[in-house]
Amino acid sequence: MTTLDLLTETIELAGIREGSAFERLCAKAGGRIVLFGAGNLGRRTAQSLHHQGIVPLAFIDNDIRIQGSEVAGIPVYSPRTGTERWRNSALFVVSTFLPSGGGIQARLIELASLGCLEMTTFLSVGWKFEGVLPHFGADRPSRLLGHARELEQVDGLWSDCLSRETFRQALAWRLRGDFGEITSPAPEQYFPRDIIRPNPDEVFVDGGAFDGDTLRTAPWAFSKVLAIEPDPVNASNLRSWCNGKAQVREVILGREVGHALFDGKGTMASSRSEAGLLEIAVETLDNLTAGENPTYIKLDIEGDEIGALQGGVKTLRRCQPLVAVCLYHRPEDLWVIPRFLHEILPRHKMFLRAHAWDGFELVVYAVPQERCLITQ
């Protein structure tokens, strides 16, 4: 389906479709459900079903450490064992959503190769029942189509064919559960050689620096680096690795200065959270870059991206930097962030790349024309 086809469905028809998809499949399997994936999303899916009086028969999972155990009171089997037992009589629901391993389509293919007759994904459960969605970029189609006009505007911003196709694929799985046409991840996250012209005098702002993973992969040297990482464990590892080669700020990026609760896991998943046990200072990009002239700003901050951009408007307008921002943490990122960037940086060219499966590591690049390698 084209982008226009995807966006012209009415909210009413989408609501009917999202309410009937799982119901039809579940009835066909006599209410027997097996969940493929016993992680956080799998547990949430199981709980959502349980609230509707549907108790899954089992989890299947490729993690040998949990095979033979129970998760949330549900037995866990290997995919081979579980499919041998129920492949002809149950609906198998893919309830794992990870950026690796070929994505959800690879898991559907795995189930088909094991002889499963009826398969779907967590999306159909989330479209029908509460408690599953939103999850990263996924939400109910009827909610997303409420923003069809904004999504159409974003579709008109892209500067190359690959960006337009990446956007179409992002809409196809969100609106139709269609993972079959998703292409392999784009290489060189944050430094795509087909888009960006290197700058030998790069002043790089690494928002969500983690342990220096982005800095380690940079294909050209930076004249100055401001690395922002609020997690204390990550920030300590970052300082040890960079050994003074970057200025490390242990703060949260936001729209306004203040403090916020933070869930520090010591991993990439650390994020601002009302359930967090840490209280971390919140700073703005404008304050952090006062007196500096950043040429490249990267933001991967677990859903705080739009707030960080709002707190950096003066810097963006003053310095006109190259900007790379992740779009996959929240459903609304897909239309809110590109439109915001275009409003603040109207002369920049806009590109979209998915650097992992199923829209994970989905990044918008707003590139100054003088640094753009693509001229179409």
C-alpha positions in Angstrom: 0.0 0.0 0.0 1.1 3.5 -0.7 1.5 6.1 2.0 -1.6 7.8 0.7 -3.6 4.6 0.8 -2.5 4.0 4.4 -3.5 7.5 5.5 -6.8 7.8 3.8 -8.5 5.0 5.9 -11.1 6.6 8.1 -10.8 6.5 11.9 -14.1 4.7 12.0 -13.1 1.9 9.7 -9.7 1.6 11.4 -11.6 1.2 14.7 -13.7 -1.6 13.3 -10.7 -3.3 11.9 -8.6 -3.1 15.0 -11.5 -4.4 17.1 -12.1 -7.4 14.9 -8.7 -8.7 13.9 -7.8 -10.5 17.1 -11.4 -11.6 17.8 -11.6 -13.4 14.4 -8.2 -15.2 14.8 -8.9 -16.1 18.4 -12.3 -17.6 17.6 -10.8 -19.6 14.8 -8.3 -21.1 17.3 -11.1 -21.8 19.8 -9.6 -19.3 22.3 -6.3 -21.2 22.6 -3.3 -18.8 22.6 0.4 -19.4 22.7 2.7 -16.4 23.2 6.1 -16.3 21.4 8.3 -14.2 23.7 8.2 -14.2 27.6 9.9 -10.9 28.2 8.4 -7.6 29.4 6.1 -7.3 26.3 5.1 -10.9 26.5 4.1 -10.5 30.2 2.1 -7.4 29.4 0.3 -9.2 26.6 -0.5 -12.2 28.8 -1.8 -9.9 31.5 -4.0 -8.0 29.0 -5.5 -11.3 27.8 -5.9 -12.6 31.4 -8.0 -9.5 32.2 -10.4 -10.6 29.4 -10.6 -14.1 30.7 -8.2 -15.6 28.2 -5.3 -17.5 29.8 -2.5 -18.4 27.4 -1.6 -22.1 27.2 2.1 -21.3 27.2 5.0 -19.1 26.3 7.5 -20.2 23.8 10.9 -18.5 23.9 14.4 -19.0 22.4 16.0 -18.2 25.7 17.1 -21.6 27.0 17.6 -20.1 30.5 13.8 -19.9 31.0 12.6 -22.9 29.0 11.1 -25.4 31.5 10.2 -22.7 34.0 7.1 -20.5 34.5 6.7 -16.8 33.7 3.7 -15.1 35.3 2.4 -18.6 36.1 2.5 -19.7 32.5 4.8 -22.5 31.4 7.7 -21.7 29.0 8.7 -24.1 26.2 11.2 -24.0 23.4 9.7 -23.0 20.1 10.0 -26.5 18.7 8.4 -28.1 21.7 5.6 -25.6 21.9 4.8 -25.7 18.2 4.9 -29.5 18.1 2.2 -29.5 20.8 -0.1 -26.8 19.6 0.7 -25.8 16.0 -2.6 -27.2 14.6 -4.8 -26.0 17.4 -3.7 -22.6 18.8 -3.1 -19.1 17.7 0.5 -18.1 18.1 1.0 -14.5 19.0 4.5 -12.9 18.5 4.9 -11.0 21.8 8.6 -10.0 21.4 9.6 -6.7 19.8 13.3 -6.4 19.4 15.6 -4.5 17.1 17.7 -7.5 16.0 17.4 -11.0 14.5 15.3 -10.0 11.4 12.5 -8.5 13.4 8.9 -9.7 13.8 8.8 -11.0 10.2 11.6 -13.4 11.0 9.7 -14.7 14.0 6.6 -15.2 11.9 8.7 -17.1 9.3 10.1 -19.2 12.1 6.6 -20.1 13.3 5.5 -21.0 9.8 8.6 -23.2 9.3 7.6 -25.1 12.4 4.2 -25.8 11.0 2.0 -23.2 12.8 -1.3 -22.6 11.0 -2.5 -19.5 12.7 -0.2 -16.5 13.6 -0.4 -12.9 14.6 1.5 -10.3 16.6 1.1 -8.4 19.8 -0.4 -5.5 17.8 -3.7 -7.3 17.2 -4.0 -8.0 20.9 -3.2 -4.3 21.7 -5.6 -3.1 19.1 -8.4 -5.0 20.8 -7.5 -4.8 24.6 -6.0 -2.3 26.9 -2.6 -2.7 28.6 -0.3 -3.5 25.6 -0.2 -0.2 23.7 1.4 2.2 23.3 4.7 0.4 23.0 7.6 2.3 21.5 6.2 3.5 18.1 3.2 1.2 18.2 -0.3 2.4 19.0 -3.9 1.8 17.8 -4.4 2.7 14.1 -7.4 4.8 15.0 -5.3 7.0 17.3 -2.5 7.4 14.7 -5.0 8.3 12.0 -6.2 11.1 14.1 -2.9 12.7 13.0 -3.2 11.8 9.3 -2.9 15.4 8.2 0.4 15.9 10.2 1.7 12.5 8.8 0.9 13.7 5.3 2.9 16.9 5.9 5.8 14.8 7.2 5.7 12.6 4.1 6.3 15.8 2.0 9.4 16.8 3.9 11.7 13.9 2.9 14.6 14.8 0.5 15.2 11.3 -1.1 13.3 8.2 -2.2 14.8 6.0 0.5 13.4 8.3 3.2 10.0 8.2 1.7 10.0 4.4 1.5 11.3 4.2 5.1 8.5 6.4 6.2 5.9 4.3 4.3 7.2 1.1 5.9 7.0 2.7 9.3 3.4 3.6 8.7 2.6 0.1 7.2 3.5 -1.8 10.3 2.0 0.8 12.7 -1.3 1.0 10.8 -1.7 -2.4 9.2 0.6 -4.7 11.2 2.5 -5.3 7.9 6.1 -6.3 8.7 6.6 -8.2 5.4 8.0 -5.4 3.3 10.5 -4.0 5.9 13.9 -3.9 4.4 17.3 -4.5 6.1 18.5 -1.9 8.5 20.5 1.1 7.0 24.2 1.1 8.0 26.3 3.8 9.7 23.8 5.2 12.3 24.4 8.9 12.9 27.2 9.0 10.2 25.5 7.7 7.0 28.1 8.3 4.2 25.3 8.6 1.6 23.9 11.7 3.3 26.4 13.6 5.4 29.5 15.5 4.4 32.2 15.3 7.2 33.2 18.4 8.9 36.9 18.5 10.0 36.0 21.2 12.7 33.0 19.3 14.1 31.7 20.4 17.5 29.6 17.4 18.5 26.8 17.3 21.1 26.1 13.7 22.0 22.7 13.7 23.8 22.3 10.3 25.3 26.0 9.4 25.1 25.6 6.1 27.1 29.2 4.7 27.5 30.6 6.4 24.4 29.2 3.9 21.9 28.4 6.7 19.3 31.7 8.4 19.8 33.6 5.1 19.3 32.0 4.6 15.9 32.5 8.1 14.6 34.3 7.9 11.2 35.9 11.4 11.5 37.5 13.3 14.4 35.8 16.0 16.4 37.4 19.2 17.4 35.2 19.3 20.6 32.6 17.0 22.2 29.9 17.7 24.8 28.7 14.3 26.0 25.4 14.3 28.0 24.6 11.2 30.0 22.4 11.3 33.1 22.8 7.7 34.3 25.6 7.8 37.0 26.9 4.3 36.0 26.9 5.1 32.3 28.5 8.5 32.9 31.3 7.0 35.0 32.0 4.4 32.2 31.9 7.3 29.7 34.4 9.3 31.6 36.8 6.3 31.9 36.6 5.6 28.2 37.0 9.2 26.9 39.8 10.0 29.4 39.2 13.8 29.2 38.6 13.9 25.4 35.0 15.0 26.0 33.2 17.2 28.4 30.8 14.9 30.2 27.6 16.4 31.8 25.6 14.2 34.0 22.2 15.8 33.4 18.9 15.2 31.8 18.1 17.2 28.7 14.7 19.0 28.8 12.6 21.9 27.9 13.2 23.8 31.2 15.8 23.7 33.9 14.8 21.8 37.0 15.0 18.3 38.5 13.4 15.0 37.6 13.1 11.5 38.8 15.3 9.1 36.9 15.4 5.3 36.5 19.1 4.6 36.4 19.6 1.0 35.1 23.2 1.4 34.0 22.1 0.4 30.5 20.8 2.0 27.3 17.3 1.8 28.7 17.9 4.3 31.6 15.3 7.0 31.4 13.3 9.7 33.1 10.5 8.1 35.1 8.2 8.9 37.9 9.0 5.5 39.4 12.8 6.3 39.3 14.8 6.3 42.5 17.3 9.0 41.4 16.7 12.7 41.3 18.8 14.2 38.5 19.2 17.8 37.4 17.5 18.9 34.1 19.3 21.3 31.8 18.5 22.8 28.5 20.6 22.6 25.3 20.6 26.3 25.2 22.3 26.6 28.6 24.7 23.8 28.0 25.9 25.2 24.6 26.0 28.9 25.6 29.2 30.3 24.2 29.7 27.3 21.9 28.8 26.8 18.3 27.8 23.1 17.9 27.9 21.9 14.3 26.2 18.5 15.0 23.6 17.6 17.7 22.6 14.0 18.2 19.7 13.0 20.5 18.8 9.5 21.6 17.3 10.1 25.0 14.5 7.5 25.5 11.5 9.7 24.7 12.8 13.1 25.9 13.9 14.2 22.4 11.1 16.7 21.7 11.6 18.4 25.1 15.4 18.6 24.5 14.8 20.2 21.1 12.3 22.7 22.7 15.0 23.6 25.2 17.5 24.2 22.4 15.6 26.4 20.0 18.0 29.4 20.4 21.0 27.2 19.7 19.4 25.5 16.7 18.5 28.9 15.1 21.8 30.5 16.0 24.1 27.7 14.9 22.1 25.9 12.2 23.7 22.6 13.1 23.2 19.2 11.5 20.7 17.4 13.8 20.0 13.6 14.2 17.1 12.6 16.4 15.6 9.2 17.2 11.9 8.8 16.4 11.0 5.4 17.8 10.5 5.9 21.5 6.9 7.2 21.3 4.2 7.0 18.6 3.9 10.7 18.3 7.7 11.2 17.6 7.0 10.1 14.0 5.2 13.4 13.2 6.0 15.8 16.0 9.8 15.8 15.7 10.2 16.1 11.9 7.6 18.9 11.8 9.3 20.7 14.7 12.8 20.4 13.0 11.4 21.7 9.7 9.8 24.7 11.5 13.0 25.6 13.3 15.4 24.7 10.5 13.4 25.3 7.3 16.4 25.3 4.9 17.8 22.0 6.1 17.2 18.9 4.0 15.4 16.1 5.8 16.2 12.4 5.7 14.9 9.3 7.4 16.8 6.0 8.1 15.9 2.9 10.1 19.1 1.5 11.5 17.6 -1.6 13.1 14.6 -3.9 12.4 11.0 -2.9 12.8 11.6 0.9 13.1 14.0 0.7 16.0 16.9 3.2 15.8 14.7 5.2 13.4 16.5 8.5 12.9 15.6 11.8 11.3 18.5 13.7 9.9 18.1 17.5 9.4 21.1 18.4 7.3 22.4 21.9 6.3 22.5 22.1 2.5 26.2 22.7 2.4 26.8 19.4 4.3 24.4 17.3 2.2 25.7 14.7 -0.2 22.4 14.0 -1.8 21.2 16.7 -4.2 17.9 15.2 -5.5 
